[in-house]
Amino acid sequence: MSIRIDRIVTRGGDGGRTSLGDGTRVDKTCPRIEALGAVDEANATIGVLRLHVRPPSPDAACLARVQSLLFDIGGVLCVPEPGEPDAEADNFRGGDDAVATLEDATERLRARQEPLRSFVLPAGSAGAAHAHLARTVVRRAERRVLALRREAAVSPSVLRCLNRLSDYLFVLARHLNDDGRQDVLWEPGR
């Protein structure tokens, strides 16, 4: 695929509207743009997380693939799919493979970690804190995509990818806290 961007400043959005991938003009506050923005924000937080997960770690490569996956998801979301809300047609080619890859990466890390004894606070090492932040932003993206699905068809594997990605980021945060040994645990009432 060849991409060419000739202009950054277009002035096309100055009135509060933007174009979808099919050329349709919509308000910048519509659910589809909210979902796209949340996925973009998730991608940016993963970019920051990558500062703490460097090669040759297999998770560095995984996070690089995740960023491309999130761009793919944005590409799927920016073109309205035919069909009714909650339609089961899945137009996201590669979505099921991405889900399987995320599940494998999650299990690879989880197998090294002690079972949880309490809820884990989003803290610990800088890398773990950034992984927890990325996880919460991915969860918000998932909620925005679910809100879009109330009014338009959305590929089910998009939601599965976002759900699995947040799982992966949770176990990655624990991995970055010495596989959970340095987790900061919730102490009720404290």
C-alpha positions as CSV (number, residue, x, y, z in Angstrom):
1,M,0.0,0.0,0.0
2,S,1.3,3.4,-0.9
3,I,0.2,6.4,1.1
4,R,0.9,10.0,0.0
5,I,-0.1,13.0,2.1
6,D,0.5,16.2,0.2
7,R,-1.1,18.6,2.7
8,I,-1.5,18.7,6.4
9,V,-3.4,22.0,6.7
10,T,-6.6,21.6,4.6
11,R,-9.0,23.9,6.5
12,G,-11.7,21.3,5.8
13,G,-12.4,20.8,9.5
14,D,-12.6,24.4,10.6
15,G,-16.4,24.3,10.8
16,G,-16.5,21.3,13.1
17,R,-17.0,18.7,10.4
18,T,-14.6,16.1,9.0
19,S,-14.6,13.4,6.2
20,L,-14.8,9.7,6.7
21,G,-12.9,7.2,4.6
22,D,-15.7,7.1,2.1
23,G,-15.9,10.9,1.7
24,T,-19.0,11.4,3.9
25,R,-18.9,14.6,5.9
26,V,-19.8,14.2,9.6
27,D,-19.7,16.3,12.8
28,K,-16.4,15.9,14.7
29,T,-18.5,14.9,17.8
30,C,-20.4,12.0,16.1
31,P,-19.9,8.5,17.7
32,R,-17.7,7.3,14.8
33,I,-15.3,10.2,15.2
34,E,-15.3,9.7,19.0
35,A,-14.4,6.0,18.4
36,L,-11.7,6.9,15.9
37,G,-10.2,9.5,18.3
38,A,-10.2,7.1,21.2
39,V,-8.4,4.5,19.1
40,D,-5.9,7.1,18.0
41,E,-5.4,8.1,21.7
42,A,-4.8,4.5,22.6
43,N,-2.2,4.3,19.9
44,A,-0.4,7.4,21.2
45,T,-0.3,6.0,24.8
46,I,1.2,2.8,23.4
47,G,3.8,4.9,21.7
48,V,4.8,6.3,25.1
49,L,4.8,2.8,26.6
50,R,7.2,1.7,23.9
51,L,9.8,4.0,25.5
52,H,9.9,1.5,28.4
53,V,9.8,-1.7,26.4
54,R,12.9,-1.9,24.2
55,P,14.2,-4.5,21.8
56,P,15.2,-7.3,21.9
57,S,12.2,-7.9,24.2
58,P,9.5,-9.8,22.3
59,D,7.0,-7.3,23.8
60,A,8.8,-4.5,21.9
61,A,7.9,-6.2,18.7
62,C,4.4,-7.0,19.9
63,L,3.8,-3.4,20.8
64,A,5.0,-2.3,17.3
65,R,2.5,-4.7,15.8
66,V,-0.2,-3.4,18.1
67,Q,0.3,0.1,16.9
68,S,-0.2,-1.0,13.3
69,L,-3.2,-3.0,14.4
70,L,-4.7,0.1,15.9
71,F,-4.2,1.9,12.6
72,D,-5.9,-1.0,10.9
73,I,-8.8,-0.7,13.3
74,G,-9.0,3.0,12.6
75,G,-9.1,2.2,8.9
76,V,-12.0,-0.2,9.5
77,L,-13.9,2.3,11.6
78,C,-13.4,5.3,9.3
79,V,-15.5,3.6,6.5
80,P,-19.1,2.9,7.5
81,E,-20.0,-0.8,7.1
82,P,-23.3,-1.8,5.5
83,G,-25.8,-3.3,7.8
84,E,-27.7,-2.7,10.9
85,P,-26.3,-2.0,14.4
86,D,-25.1,-5.3,16.1
87,A,-24.8,-7.0,12.7
88,E,-22.6,-10.0,12.8
89,A,-20.8,-9.5,9.5
90,D,-17.1,-9.1,10.2
91,N,-15.3,-6.9,7.6
92,F,-12.1,-6.7,9.5
93,R,-9.7,-9.0,7.7
94,G,-7.0,-10.1,10.0
95,G,-9.0,-9.4,13.1
96,D,-9.2,-13.0,14.2
97,D,-5.4,-13.5,13.7
98,A,-4.7,-10.4,15.7
99,V,-6.9,-11.7,18.5
100,A,-5.1,-15.0,18.5
101,T,-1.7,-13.2,18.6
102,L,-2.7,-11.0,21.5
103,E,-4.0,-14.1,23.4
104,D,-0.7,-15.9,22.8
105,A,1.3,-12.9,24.0
106,T,-0.9,-12.5,27.1
107,E,-0.5,-16.2,28.0
108,R,3.2,-16.1,27.4
109,L,3.5,-13.3,30.1
110,R,0.8,-14.6,32.4
111,A,2.5,-18.0,32.7
112,R,5.5,-16.4,34.4
113,Q,3.4,-14.5,37.0
114,E,2.2,-15.5,40.4
115,P,-1.5,-15.6,40.8
116,L,-3.2,-12.4,41.9
117,R,-3.8,-12.0,45.6
118,S,-5.5,-8.6,45.4
119,F,-6.4,-6.0,42.9
120,V,-3.4,-4.3,41.4
121,L,-3.1,-0.5,41.5
122,P,-1.9,1.2,38.3
123,A,1.5,1.9,39.7
124,G,5.0,0.5,40.2
125,S,7.7,1.0,37.7
126,A,7.4,3.8,35.1
127,G,6.9,1.1,32.4
128,A,4.1,-0.6,34.4
129,A,2.4,2.7,35.1
130,H,2.4,3.5,31.3
131,A,1.1,0.1,30.5
132,H,-1.8,0.6,33.0
133,L,-2.5,4.0,31.5
134,A,-2.5,2.5,28.0
135,R,-4.9,-0.3,29.3
136,T,-7.4,2.3,30.5
137,V,-7.3,4.3,27.3
138,V,-7.8,1.1,25.3
139,R,-10.8,0.3,27.5
140,R,-12.2,3.8,26.8
141,A,-11.7,3.2,23.0
142,E,-13.6,-0.1,23.4
143,R,-16.5,1.8,25.1
144,R,-16.6,4.4,22.3
145,V,-16.7,1.6,19.7
146,L,-19.5,0.0,21.6
147,A,-21.4,3.3,21.6
148,L,-20.9,3.5,17.8
149,R,-22.2,-0.1,17.5
150,R,-25.6,1.1,19.0
151,E,-26.2,3.1,15.8
152,A,-24.0,1.5,13.1
153,A,-22.6,-1.9,12.1
154,V,-19.1,-2.5,13.6
155,S,-17.0,-5.6,12.9
156,P,-17.1,-7.8,16.0
157,S,-13.4,-8.6,15.8
158,V,-12.6,-4.9,16.3
159,L,-14.2,-5.2,19.8
160,R,-12.5,-8.5,20.4
161,C,-9.1,-7.0,19.5
162,L,-9.6,-4.0,21.9
163,N,-10.7,-6.3,24.7
164,R,-7.7,-8.7,24.2
165,L,-5.4,-5.7,23.9
166,S,-6.4,-4.4,27.4
167,D,-5.8,-7.9,28.8
168,Y,-2.4,-8.0,27.3
169,L,-1.5,-4.5,28.6
170,F,-2.6,-5.6,32.1
171,V,-0.2,-8.6,32.1
172,L,2.5,-6.5,30.5
173,A,2.2,-4.0,33.3
174,R,2.7,-6.9,35.8
175,H,5.6,-8.2,33.7
176,L,7.2,-4.7,33.9
177,N,6.7,-4.9,37.7
178,D,9.1,-7.9,37.9
179,D,6.3,-10.3,36.8
180,G,4.1,-9.0,39.6
181,R,6.6,-9.2,42.4
182,Q,6.7,-5.4,42.5
183,D,3.0,-4.8,41.9
184,V,1.4,-2.2,44.1
185,L,-1.6,-4.0,45.6
186,W,-4.9,-2.5,46.8
187,E,-5.3,-2.3,50.5
188,P,-9.0,-1.8,51.2
189,G,-9.8,1.0,53.6
190,R,-6.3,2.3,53.7
